[in-house]
Amino acid sequence: MSTERGAWKTYGERLVYDNRWVRLGLADVEAPNGERWEYHVVHLARIAISLIVDEQDRALMLWRYRFPTEQWGYELLGGMVDDGDDSAGTAAREAAEESGWEPIGDGEHLVTFEPLPGQVTAPIDVYLWRGAKHIGEPTETEEVGQVEWVPLSRVTELAQRQELLGSGTLVALLYYLTSRGTAAGQDQSVQTP
C-alpha cells in the first residue's frame, strides 16, 4: 500500500503520553511531497458497540449527557475492549451493564471503522443482536442514562437534531438501515404481487 500514489512514509513513532484510555505519539513521517516532520497521532482503545433491535423495530439506547461536547442525546451501548477480551463479548457485556438488558444469542458483526483516520486511531466494532432479555437494573454506575427502546423510524430526525451522540451510534444505525434496504426506517424493498 505504501507504493500507491499519495502514500505517506512512516519512519517510527515516539510515545509522548500513555495511559489505559489514550496514547499520544509523535510519528516521524514523510508526506507525498517529500516534506518530513513529526506528526501528532492519538491512539484510542478499540471500542465495541452493540446494536440491539427488537421485534418492534426499535434500538436499545441510552439518553445521556456527554460533557466534552456539552450535549444530551441518544447513544448505543458499548465500551472499551480490554486486552485479552473479544469485541463481541465486550459489546454484549457492556450492553447488559449499562442497560440491564442482556443480548440474546451471538452478535452478528456489522462493520468496523475508524472515525478520524487523519490523526486518530480509534477502531470501532459494531455488533447486531435481534433481541434482548431484561435482567435487572443497570450495574454500570458511571454510564448513567435513561434506557429507552427508540424507534428506528426516528433515526433521520434524531440525526438532524444532533441527538445521536458519536460516530459509533450514527454509523451503526445508518449502516444497519442501509444494509437492510431501508432509509430512515422506511421499507424500500420491492414488493412482488
Backbone as ProteinMPNN parsed JSONL, in Angstrom:
{"seq_chain_A": "MSTERGAWKTYGERLVYDNRWVRLGLADVEAPNGERWEYHVVHLARIAISLIVDEQDRALMLWRYRFPTEQWGYELLGGMVDDGDDSAGTAAREAAEESGWEPIGDGEHLVTFEPLPGQVTAPIDVYLWRGAKHIGEPTETEEVGQVEWVPLSRVTELAQRQELLGSGTLVALLYYLTSRGTAAGQDQSVQTP", "coords_chain_A": {"N_chain_A": [[0.825, -1.195, 0.0], [2.05, 1.18, 0.609], [3.351, 1.926, -1.681], [1.544, 3.033, -3.341], [0.274, 5.847, -5.177], [0.461, 8.926, -3.514], [0.828, 7.946, -0.984], [1.952, 8.091, 2.419], [5.115, 7.992, 4.129], [6.251, 6.298, 6.983], [8.582, 6.567, 9.539], [8.87, 5.818, 12.088], [7.745, 6.115, 15.524], [7.446, 8.053, 18.439], [6.518, 7.779, 21.818], [4.604, 10.086, 23.616], [2.697, 10.466, 25.569], [0.924, 8.228, 27.704], [-1.706, 6.162, 28.733], [-4.327, 4.051, 30.062], [-6.563, 4.676, 28.455], [-5.87, 6.49, 26.42], [-3.261, 7.181, 24.094], [-0.602, 9.254, 23.128], [1.311, 10.035, 20.396], [4.295, 10.999, 18.598], [4.786, 10.85, 15.336], [7.3, 10.127, 13.008], [7.177, 11.238, 9.935], [6.918, 11.242, 6.32], [5.563, 13.218, 3.911], [3.703, 12.904, 0.798], [4.77, 14.907, -0.844], [7.415, 14.988, -0.196], [8.227, 16.376, 2.064], [9.281, 16.175, 5.474], [8.464, 15.553, 8.837], [7.534, 15.669, 12.383], [4.526, 14.252, 13.374], [1.556, 14.608, 15.129], [-0.159, 11.924, 16.615], [-3.014, 10.409, 17.836], [-3.868, 7.669, 19.777], [-6.536, 5.709, 20.446], [-8.329, 3.373, 22.506], [-9.676, 0.228, 21.3], [-13.129, 0.06, 20.556], [-16.217, -1.489, 21.294], [-19.433, -1.787, 20.055], [-22.871, -2.285, 20.704], [-25.68, -2.985, 18.837], [-28.854, -3.395, 19.44], [-31.772, -4.659, 18.312], [-35.248, -4.803, 18.478], [-38.331, -6.789, 18.028], [-40.192, -4.893, 17.373], [-38.963, -3.091, 15.784], [-37.166, -1.303, 17.024], [-34.36, 0.293, 18.57], [-32.165, -0.354, 21.26], [-31.126, 2.097, 23.439], [-29.233, 4.624, 25.246], [-30.268, 7.633, 26.726], [-28.362, 10.308, 27.333], [-25.84, 12.456, 28.895], [-22.999, 14.051, 27.54], [-20.107, 15.37, 28.597], [-17.673, 16.446, 27.319], [-18.527, 17.506, 24.847], [-20.678, 18.862, 25.658], [-23.38, 17.931, 25.368], [-26.665, 16.51, 25.192], [-28.094, 13.407, 24.343], [-28.921, 10.469, 22.337], [-27.356, 7.309, 22.629], [-25.827, 4.345, 21.465], [-25.164, 1.262, 23.157], [-22.079, 0.244, 24.667], [-18.472, -0.181, 24.87], [-14.994, 0.065, 25.913], [-12.663, -2.276, 24.653], [-11.006, -4.543, 26.526], [-7.608, -5.702, 26.977], [-7.091, -8.958, 25.82], [-9.793, -9.553, 25.744], [-12.634, -10.261, 23.609], [-14.247, -8.45, 20.961], [-17.045, -8.824, 20.447], [-17.94, -10.079, 22.783], [-17.351, -8.077, 24.627], [-19.086, -6.024, 23.727], [-21.602, -7.208, 24.247], [-21.476, -7.611, 27.051], [-21.124, -4.943, 27.992], [-23.534, -3.828, 27.124], [-25.405, -5.151, 28.753], [-24.501, -4.323, 31.314], [-24.801, -1.51, 31.169], [-27.484, -1.118, 30.595], [-29.176, -3.068, 31.693], [-30.306, -4.917, 30.09], [-29.804, -7.929, 28.492], [-28.167, -9.068, 25.642], [-29.504, -11.492, 23.341], [-28.295, -14.563, 22.266], [-25.692, -14.995, 19.756], [-23.752, -12.22, 18.693], [-23.962, -10.488, 15.579], [-21.45, -9.502, 13.441], [-21.394, -6.286, 12.211], [-19.974, -4.008, 11.143], [-16.703, -2.556, 10.99], [-14.874, 0.323, 11.723], [-12.861, 3.312, 11.326], [-13.157, 6.336, 12.846], [-11.808, 8.879, 12.663], [-9.446, 9.026, 10.77], [-7.327, 10.708, 10.012], [-5.705, 11.718, 12.054], [-6.11, 10.202, 14.269], [-6.2, 6.998, 15.755], [-8.773, 4.844, 16.255], [-10.336, 2.287, 16.478], [-13.559, 0.971, 15.841], [-15.86, -1.487, 16.511], [-18.89, -2.878, 15.466], [-21.695, -4.676, 16.537], [-24.583, -6.656, 15.967], [-27.617, -7.533, 17.527], [-30.685, -9.255, 17.612], [-32.563, -9.042, 19.632], [-33.197, -8.987, 23.196], [-33.036, -9.812, 26.69], [-34.561, -8.685, 29.672], [-32.698, -8.233, 32.529], [-32.498, -6.916, 34.902], [-31.697, -3.961, 36.828], [-29.449, -1.417, 35.497], [-25.959, -1.971, 36.051], [-23.658, -0.553, 35.763], [-22.444, 2.2, 37.074], [-21.178, 4.495, 36.227], [-21.908, 5.021, 33.627], [-24.45, 6.448, 33.387], [-27.789, 6.875, 32.42], [-30.921, 7.39, 30.69], [-32.552, 4.536, 29.905], [-33.815, 3.477, 26.845], [-36.051, 2.146, 24.362], [-35.775, 2.959, 21.194], [-37.573, 3.955, 18.367], [-36.564, 2.936, 15.129], [-37.433, 4.377, 13.003], [-37.089, 6.99, 13.716], [-34.483, 7.743, 13.337], [-33.359, 9.481, 11.283], [-34.553, 11.964, 11.925], [-33.555, 12.315, 14.582], [-30.814, 12.426, 14.039], [-30.667, 14.759, 12.484], [-31.356, 16.61, 14.432], [-29.134, 16.536, 15.936], [-29.014, 14.654, 17.973], [-28.046, 12.123, 18.141], [-25.449, 10.659, 19.54], [-22.041, 10.59, 18.89], [-19.87, 8.903, 16.547], [-19.944, 6.132, 16.55], [-22.571, 5.459, 17.224], [-24.064, 6.815, 15.21], [-22.946, 5.844, 12.735], [-23.383, 3.077, 13.064], [-26.225, 2.86, 13.21], [-27.058, 4.028, 10.74], [-25.69, 2.392, 8.932], [-26.865, -0.087, 9.486], [-29.583, 0.428, 8.792], [-29.283, 1.043, 6.058], [-28.102, -1.314, 5.089], [-30.11, -3.165, 5.307], [-31.816, -2.416, 3.389], [-33.257, -0.06, 3.713], [-34.252, 3.334, 4.251], [-33.922, 5.503, 6.771], [-35.625, 3.907, 8.276], [-37.839, 3.439, 6.702], [-39.354, 1.128, 4.636], [-37.822, 0.109, 1.71], [-37.908, -1.953, -0.01], [-38.626, -4.001, -2.884], [-41.853, -4.858, -3.702], [-43.483, -7.849, -4.509], [-46.173, -9.063, -6.499]], "CA_chain_A": [[0.0, 0.0, 0.0], [2.905, 2.37, 0.692], [3.836, 2.29, -3.008], [0.478, 3.71, -4.073], [0.437, 7.287, -5.322], [-0.099, 9.694, -2.417], [1.063, 7.31, 0.316], [2.919, 8.686, 3.33], [6.095, 7.062, 4.69], [6.418, 6.432, 8.422], [9.909, 6.103, 9.929], [8.828, 5.467, 13.503], [6.891, 6.949, 16.368], [7.842, 8.073, 19.855], [5.393, 7.969, 22.708], [4.652, 11.315, 24.397], [1.798, 10.285, 26.716], [0.341, 6.895, 27.631], [-2.469, 5.584, 29.835], [-5.242, 2.988, 29.629], [-7.574, 5.155, 27.516], [-5.349, 7.267, 25.3], [-1.815, 7.325, 23.917], [-0.254, 10.312, 22.192], [2.622, 9.802, 19.826], [4.812, 11.851, 17.531], [5.246, 9.979, 14.265], [8.253, 10.679, 12.051], [6.532, 10.93, 8.655], [7.255, 11.973, 5.101], [4.378, 13.413, 3.084], [3.938, 12.603, -0.621], [5.563, 15.958, -1.489], [8.797, 14.86, 0.227], [8.476, 17.033, 3.353], [9.349, 15.244, 6.598], [8.312, 16.193, 10.143], [6.852, 14.879, 13.405], [3.086, 14.425, 13.24], [0.834, 14.102, 16.303], [-1.123, 10.845, 16.398], [-3.703, 9.98, 19.049], [-4.297, 6.275, 19.703], [-7.572, 5.382, 21.416], [-8.588, 1.942, 22.627], [-10.738, -0.35, 20.472], [-14.459, 0.171, 21.155], [-17.218, -2.43, 20.779], [-20.775, -1.201, 20.145], [-23.965, -3.232, 20.476], [-26.936, -2.513, 18.266], [-29.872, -4.388, 19.773], [-33.025, -4.287, 17.661], [-36.325, -5.711, 18.89], [-39.322, -7.155, 17.013], [-40.979, -3.703, 17.027], [-38.078, -2.233, 15.003], [-36.615, -0.277, 17.905], [-32.997, 0.05, 19.03], [-31.931, -0.071, 22.669], [-30.142, 3.186, 23.575], [-29.224, 5.453, 26.45], [-30.339, 9.083, 26.607], [-27.349, 10.681, 28.318], [-25.089, 13.696, 28.723], [-21.557, 13.932, 27.294], [-19.551, 16.668, 28.993], [-16.704, 17.097, 26.427], [-19.224, 18.261, 23.811], [-21.816, 19.511, 26.329], [-24.549, 17.504, 24.602], [-27.569, 15.44, 25.551], [-28.529, 12.68, 23.164], [-29.009, 9.012, 22.383], [-26.126, 6.593, 22.331], [-25.88, 2.901, 21.564], [-24.417, 0.733, 24.297], [-20.787, -0.318, 24.301], [-17.346, 0.284, 25.662], [-13.619, -0.241, 25.552], [-12.282, -3.685, 24.643], [-9.804, -4.75, 27.332], [-6.651, -6.677, 26.456], [-7.49, -10.343, 26.033], [-11.233, -9.716, 25.506], [-13.052, -10.13, 22.22], [-15.157, -7.315, 20.77], [-18.453, -9.209, 20.579], [-18.176, -10.296, 24.207], [-17.35, -6.759, 25.276], [-20.322, -5.33, 23.36], [-22.71, -7.836, 24.973], [-21.314, -7.323, 28.483], [-21.368, -3.525, 28.221], [-24.97, -3.594, 26.947], [-26.078, -5.616, 29.97], [-24.108, -3.474, 32.443], [-25.284, -0.136, 31.012], [-28.93, -1.018, 30.395], [-29.97, -4.089, 32.358], [-30.828, -5.8, 29.048], [-28.758, -8.826, 28.008], [-28.422, -9.522, 24.269], [-29.801, -12.914, 23.193], [-27.56, -15.255, 21.211], [-24.41, -14.459, 19.295], [-23.831, -10.981, 17.927], [-23.553, -10.501, 14.169], [-20.56, -8.368, 13.159], [-21.935, -5.429, 11.154], [-18.984, -3.162, 10.486], [-15.599, -1.992, 11.769], [-14.452, 1.543, 11.046], [-12.025, 4.306, 12.007], [-13.908, 7.58, 12.659], [-10.989, 10.067, 12.392], [-8.162, 8.444, 10.394], [-6.293, 11.691, 9.694], [-4.823, 11.964, 13.197], [-6.522, 9.382, 15.405], [-6.578, 5.598, 15.566], [-9.862, 4.58, 17.198], [-11.162, 1.273, 15.826], [-14.874, 0.727, 16.421], [-16.523, -2.688, 16.015], [-20.332, -2.837, 15.73], [-22.352, -5.979, 16.514], [-26.041, -6.616, 15.947], [-28.45, -8.57, 18.133], [-32.095, -9.058, 17.276], [-33.384, -9.236, 20.819], [-32.521, -8.964, 24.488], [-33.925, -10.075, 27.821], [-34.34, -7.779, 30.794], [-32.114, -8.985, 33.645], [-32.482, -6.084, 36.097], [-31.261, -2.571, 36.678], [-28.061, -1.26, 35.06], [-24.963, -2.094, 37.124], [-22.565, 0.385, 35.474], [-22.871, 3.474, 37.662], [-20.542, 5.611, 35.521], [-22.637, 5.225, 32.374], [-25.832, 6.685, 33.793], [-28.645, 7.469, 31.402], [-32.28, 6.853, 30.596], [-32.595, 3.426, 28.961], [-35.017, 3.572, 26.012], [-36.165, 1.484, 23.07], [-36.043, 4.077, 20.285], [-37.971, 3.507, 17.024], [-35.594, 3.219, 14.071], [-38.02, 5.373, 12.102], [-36.702, 8.317, 14.196], [-33.038, 7.945, 13.168], [-33.073, 10.69, 10.499], [-34.957, 13.113, 12.751], [-32.604, 12.474, 15.687], [-29.53, 12.85, 13.457], [-30.806, 16.168, 12.097], [-31.39, 17.397, 15.666], [-27.852, 16.262, 16.596], [-29.31, 13.926, 19.196], [-27.38, 10.835, 18.106], [-24.109, 11.015, 20.004], [-20.874, 9.828, 18.492], [-19.849, 8.212, 15.263], [-20.322, 4.736, 16.756], [-24.031, 5.392, 17.162], [-24.546, 7.267, 13.907], [-22.535, 4.905, 11.689], [-24.051, 1.79, 13.286], [-27.635, 2.951, 12.836], [-27.193, 4.266, 9.302], [-25.229, 1.188, 8.241], [-27.909, -1.097, 9.653], [-30.749, 0.788, 7.981], [-28.907, 0.932, 4.649], [-27.811, -2.702, 4.719], [-31.35, -3.951, 5.221], [-32.59, -1.893, 2.276], [-34.178, 0.981, 4.14], [-33.749, 4.678, 4.522], [-34.569, 6.075, 7.952], [-36.657, 3.026, 8.791], [-38.937, 3.251, 5.75], [-39.046, -0.019, 3.801], [-37.608, 0.453, 0.307], [-37.828, -3.195, -0.778], [-39.566, -4.162, -3.984], [-42.95, -5.763, -3.371], [-43.935, -8.644, -5.642], [-47.593, -9.422, -6.354]], "C_chain_A": [[0.868, 1.258, 0.0], [3.445, 2.785, -0.669], [2.76, 2.981, -3.84], [0.741, 5.207, -4.109], [-0.251, 8.007, -4.163], [0.131, 9.086, -1.046], [2.114, 8.077, 1.11], [3.881, 7.603, 3.798], [6.218, 7.353, 6.182], [7.751, 5.806, 8.808], [9.968, 5.721, 11.403], [7.928, 6.428, 14.254], [7.418, 6.889, 17.797], [6.634, 8.457, 20.695], [5.6, 9.205, 23.57], [3.831, 11.18, 25.68], [1.129, 8.929, 26.572], [-0.447, 6.583, 28.898], [-3.443, 4.567, 29.254], [-6.162, 3.43, 28.491], [-7.016, 5.846, 26.28], [-3.821, 7.263, 25.309], [-1.6, 8.427, 22.886], [1.166, 10.067, 21.711], [2.998, 10.89, 18.838], [5.426, 10.922, 16.495], [6.189, 10.751, 13.348], [7.752, 10.272, 10.673], [7.104, 11.767, 7.522], [5.994, 12.018, 4.24], [4.701, 13.099, 1.625], [4.774, 13.656, -1.346], [7.029, 15.949, -1.059], [9.131, 15.552, 1.531], [8.395, 16.005, 4.478], [9.281, 16.023, 7.896], [7.683, 15.22, 11.13], [5.378, 15.262, 13.415], [2.414, 13.828, 14.472], [-0.165, 13.024, 15.896], [-1.691, 10.44, 17.756], [-4.187, 8.554, 18.827], [-5.307, 6.026, 20.822], [-7.79, 3.876, 21.417], [-9.686, 1.507, 21.662], [-12.044, -0.29, 21.251], [-15.382, -0.847, 20.485], [-18.601, -1.86, 21.078], [-21.806, -2.301, 19.908], [-25.182, -2.491, 19.94], [-27.94, -3.634, 18.507], [-31.197, -3.882, 19.221], [-34.085, -5.302, 18.066], [-37.314, -5.961, 17.752], [-40.217, -5.989, 16.613], [-40.153, -2.672, 16.255], [-37.595, -1.024, 15.797], [-35.207, -0.697, 18.318], [-32.88, 0.452, 20.499], [-30.815, 0.965, 22.793], [-30.237, 3.84, 24.947], [-29.393, 6.908, 26.042], [-29.416, 9.592, 27.704], [-26.663, 11.997, 27.967], [-23.624, 13.364, 28.5], [-20.921, 15.298, 27.536], [-18.523, 17.252, 28.033], [-17.362, 17.95, 25.347], [-20.437, 19.007, 24.357], [-23.117, 19.221, 25.593], [-25.343, 16.441, 25.336], [-27.939, 14.728, 24.273], [-28.58, 11.192, 23.4], [-27.685, 8.397, 21.959], [-26.402, 5.099, 22.398], [-24.981, 2.462, 22.72], [-23.091, 0.154, 23.825], [-19.686, 0.22, 25.18], [-16.017, -0.219, 25.139], [-13.352, -1.743, 25.654], [-10.969, -3.809, 25.415], [-8.9, -5.78, 26.679], [-7.114, -8.084, 26.808], [-8.965, -10.604, 25.828], [-11.518, -9.667, 24.009], [-14.123, -9.039, 22.125], [-16.614, -7.684, 20.983], [-18.812, -9.427, 22.046], [-18.227, -8.994, 24.981], [-18.646, -6.02, 24.987], [-21.505, -5.894, 24.142], [-22.652, -7.506, 26.461], [-21.64, -5.867, 28.802], [-22.857, -3.192, 28.078], [-25.719, -3.981, 28.219], [-25.765, -4.71, 31.155], [-24.743, -2.09, 32.369], [-26.8, -0.029, 30.969], [-29.774, -1.962, 31.242], [-30.637, -5.039, 31.381], [-29.663, -6.613, 28.495], [-29.082, -9.282, 26.591], [-28.615, -11.037, 24.224], [-29.013, -13.477, 22.019], [-26.225, -14.604, 20.898], [-24.635, -13.186, 18.499], [-23.34, -11.188, 16.506], [-22.681, -9.277, 13.926], [-21.132, -7.577, 11.986], [-20.843, -4.706, 10.397], [-17.894, -2.787, 11.498], [-15.127, -0.775, 11.005], [-13.561, 2.383, 11.952], [-12.684, 5.665, 11.787], [-13.083, 8.806, 12.287], [-9.586, 9.654, 11.941], [-7.047, 9.43, 10.065], [-5.294, 11.915, 10.823], [-5.084, 11.044, 14.375], [-6.719, 7.942, 14.953], [-7.601, 5.302, 16.655], [-10.792, 3.539, 16.595], [-12.462, 1.026, 16.589], [-15.492, -0.476, 15.717], [-17.988, -2.619, 16.41], [-20.912, -4.23, 15.542], [-23.853, -5.799, 16.65], [-26.621, -7.812, 16.684], [-29.889, -8.237, 17.794], [-33.008, -9.394, 18.445], [-32.537, -9.234, 22.07], [-33.54, -9.301, 25.566], [-33.548, -9.156, 28.977], [-33.859, -8.597, 31.988], [-32.06, -8.174, 34.931], [-32.085, -4.659, 35.792], [-29.832, -2.518, 36.151], [-27.105, -1.347, 36.256], [-23.79, -1.148, 36.932], [-22.976, 1.771, 35.945], [-22.241, 4.683, 36.984], [-21.324, 5.993, 34.267], [-24.119, 5.42, 32.662], [-26.593, 7.367, 32.664], [-30.023, 6.862, 31.487], [-32.283, 5.782, 29.518], [-33.908, 3.5, 28.185], [-34.898, 2.677, 24.785], [-36.644, 2.557, 22.089], [-36.419, 3.548, 18.9], [-36.931, 3.902, 15.967], [-36.135, 4.222, 13.064], [-37.642, 6.799, 12.515], [-35.235, 8.658, 13.918], [-32.725, 9.236, 12.414], [-33.399, 11.943, 11.297], [-33.95, 13.368, 13.879], [-31.234, 12.924, 15.191], [-29.576, 14.328, 13.09], [-30.808, 17.075, 13.323], [-30.106, 17.245, 16.482], [-28.069, 15.589, 17.945], [-28.886, 12.462, 19.121], [-25.917, 11.113, 18.396], [-23.055, 10.047, 19.481], [-21.015, 9.096, 17.171], [-20.234, 6.749, 15.411], [-21.819, 4.545, 16.652], [-24.529, 5.721, 15.758], [-24.2, 6.275, 12.798], [-23.275, 3.581, 11.841], [-25.496, 1.828, 12.81], [-27.821, 3.134, 11.337], [-26.746, 3.051, 8.492], [-26.301, 0.105, 8.303], [-29.113, -0.796, 8.763], [-30.461, 0.637, 6.49], [-28.739, -0.527, 4.232], [-29.067, -3.566, 4.645], [-32.292, -3.388, 4.16], [-33.59, -0.834, 2.672], [-33.461, 2.302, 4.26], [-34.572, 5.226, 5.663], [-35.759, 5.239, 8.422], [-37.832, 2.813, 7.86], [-38.544, 2.159, 4.766], [-38.963, 0.409, 2.33], [-37.588, -0.797, -0.575], [-38.902, -3.228, -1.855], [-40.615, -5.191, -3.572], [-43.331, -6.532, -4.629], [-45.378, -9.057, -5.418], [-47.79, -10.881, -6.008]], "O_chain_A": [[0.47, 2.287, -0.546], [3.954, 3.897, -0.804], [3.045, 3.464, -4.936], [1.349, 5.767, -3.197], [-1.413, 7.732, -3.863], [-0.317, 9.641, -0.043], [3.048, 8.641, 0.541], [3.514, 6.43, 3.86], [6.282, 8.511, 6.593], [8.029, 4.659, 8.457], [11.027, 5.338, 11.9], [7.423, 7.408, 13.706], [7.786, 5.827, 18.298], [5.846, 9.331, 20.335], [6.653, 9.361, 24.188], [4.205, 11.699, 26.732], [0.798, 8.512, 25.462], [0.071, 6.72, 30.007], [-3.377, 4.261, 28.064], [-6.507, 2.611, 27.639], [-7.623, 5.793, 25.21], [-3.18, 7.331, 26.358], [-2.326, 8.518, 21.897], [2.094, 9.912, 22.504], [2.143, 11.604, 18.314], [6.452, 10.288, 16.741], [5.908, 11.886, 12.963], [7.878, 9.113, 10.277], [7.684, 12.833, 7.729], [5.433, 10.98, 3.887], [5.875, 13.036, 1.26], [5.419, 13.348, -2.348], [7.807, 16.797, -1.498], [10.218, 15.341, 2.069], [7.567, 15.095, 4.451], [9.959, 17.039, 8.049], [7.341, 14.092, 10.774], [5.028, 16.441, 13.46], [2.669, 12.676, 14.823], [-0.924, 13.198, 14.943], [-0.95, 10.164, 18.699], [-4.834, 8.258, 17.823], [-4.972, 6.122, 22.002], [-7.473, 3.191, 20.444], [-10.522, 2.314, 21.255], [-12.073, -0.555, 22.453], [-15.336, -1.041, 19.27], [-18.9, -1.497, 22.216], [-21.638, -3.142, 19.024], [-25.642, -1.507, 20.518], [-27.886, -4.684, 17.866], [-31.682, -2.819, 19.609], [-33.855, -6.509, 18.008], [-37.163, -5.422, 16.656], [-40.931, -6.08, 15.615], [-40.575, -1.528, 16.087], [-37.61, 0.11, 15.318], [-34.901, -1.886, 18.405], [-33.429, 1.47, 20.922], [-29.7, 0.749, 22.318], [-31.192, 3.633, 25.695], [-28.734, 7.37, 25.111], [-29.659, 9.336, 28.883], [-26.874, 12.568, 26.897], [-23.065, 12.504, 29.18], [-21.157, 16.251, 26.795], [-18.475, 18.477, 27.913], [-16.83, 18.993, 24.968], [-21.138, 19.696, 23.616], [-23.862, 20.135, 25.239], [-24.78, 15.582, 26.014], [-28.083, 15.361, 23.227], [-28.321, 10.707, 24.502], [-26.998, 8.89, 21.064], [-27.125, 4.635, 23.279], [-24.14, 3.228, 23.189], [-22.993, -0.366, 22.714], [-19.932, 0.98, 26.116], [-15.929, -0.838, 24.078], [-13.761, -2.396, 26.615], [-9.948, -3.251, 25.013], [-9.362, -6.63, 25.918], [-7.482, -8.363, 27.949], [-9.37, -11.764, 25.742], [-10.741, -9.103, 23.237], [-14.815, -8.75, 23.101], [-17.349, -6.94, 21.632], [-19.877, -9.001, 22.496], [-19.049, -8.828, 25.882], [-19.247, -5.448, 25.897], [-22.328, -5.13, 24.648], [-23.669, -7.16, 27.062], [-22.349, -5.584, 29.768], [-23.382, -2.368, 28.827], [-26.566, -3.229, 28.702], [-26.664, -4.363, 31.921], [-25.176, -1.552, 33.387], [-27.353, 1.029, 31.27], [-30.95, -1.694, 31.486], [-31.443, -5.877, 31.783], [-28.652, -6.049, 28.076], [-30.159, -9.829, 26.354], [-27.974, -11.775, 24.971], [-29.056, -12.936, 20.914], [-25.706, -13.786, 21.658], [-25.588, -13.084, 17.726], [-22.418, -11.966, 16.26], [-23.106, -8.148, 14.17], [-21.333, -8.122, 10.901], [-20.777, -4.77, 9.17], [-18.143, -2.715, 12.701], [-14.989, -0.82, 9.782], [-13.516, 2.193, 13.167], [-12.768, 6.116, 10.644], [-13.615, 9.71, 11.643], [-8.621, 9.908, 12.661], [-5.91, 9.006, 9.858], [-4.144, 12.269, 10.562], [-4.365, 11.093, 15.373], [-7.321, 7.684, 13.911], [-7.325, 5.487, 17.84], [-11.924, 3.862, 16.235], [-12.468, 0.89, 17.812], [-15.634, -0.491, 14.495], [-18.303, -2.334, 17.565], [-20.665, -4.888, 14.532], [-24.329, -4.909, 17.355], [-26.186, -8.948, 16.499], [-30.261, -7.067, 17.701], [-34.087, -9.959, 18.266], [-31.326, -9.449, 22.024], [-34.743, -9.106, 25.388], [-32.372, -8.889, 29.223], [-34.528, -9.54, 32.41], [-31.618, -8.689, 35.958], [-32.131, -4.212, 34.646], [-29.075, -3.471, 36.334], [-27.413, -0.852, 37.34], [-22.999, -0.959, 37.857], [-23.77, 2.442, 35.286], [-22.731, 5.8, 37.156], [-21.385, 7.167, 33.9], [-24.948, 4.626, 32.217], [-26.103, 8.308, 32.04], [-30.263, 5.935, 32.26], [-32.044, 6.078, 28.347], [-34.983, 3.577, 28.78], [-33.813, 2.474, 24.241], [-37.79, 3.002, 22.158], [-35.664, 2.772, 18.315], [-36.481, 5.046, 15.918], [-35.36, 4.853, 12.345], [-37.853, 7.731, 11.74], [-34.793, 9.762, 14.238], [-31.892, 10.017, 12.874], [-32.602, 12.88, 11.337], [-33.542, 14.508, 14.103], [-30.566, 13.718, 15.854], [-28.627, 15.066, 13.356], [-30.309, 18.198, 13.257], [-30.007, 17.767, 17.592], [-27.401, 15.907, 18.93], [-29.313, 11.648, 19.94], [-25.224, 11.733, 17.588], [-23.184, 8.832, 19.625], [-22.108, 8.726, 16.742], [-20.799, 6.173, 14.482], [-22.286, 3.575, 16.055], [-25.329, 4.978, 15.189], [-25.068, 5.906, 12.006], [-23.745, 3.02, 10.851], [-25.942, 0.933, 12.092], [-28.656, 2.464, 10.73], [-27.359, 2.721, 7.477], [-26.606, -0.539, 7.299], [-29.603, -1.68, 8.059], [-31.311, 0.154, 5.741], [-29.179, -0.927, 3.154], [-29.066, -4.599, 3.975], [-33.435, -3.83, 4.044], [-34.648, -0.708, 2.055], [-32.235, 2.371, 4.355], [-35.785, 5.395, 5.537], [-36.762, 5.771, 8.898], [-38.749, 2.065, 8.202], [-37.498, 2.259, 4.124], [-39.9, 0.99, 1.782], [-37.282, -0.707, -1.764], [-39.939, -2.574, -1.75], [-40.267, -6.288, -3.135], [-43.485, -5.939, -5.697], [-45.774, -9.366, -4.294], [-48.925, -11.331, -5.854]]}, "name": "protein", "num_of_chains": 1, "seq": "MSTERGAWKTYGERLVYDNRWVRLGLADVEAPNGERWEYHVVHLARIAISLIVDEQDRALMLWRYRFPTEQWGYELLGGMVDDGDDSAGTAAREAAEESGWEPIGDGEHLVTFEPLPGQVTAPIDVYLWRGAKHIGEPTETEEVGQVEWVPLSRVTELAQRQELLGSGTLVALLYYLTSRGTAAGQDQSVQTP"}
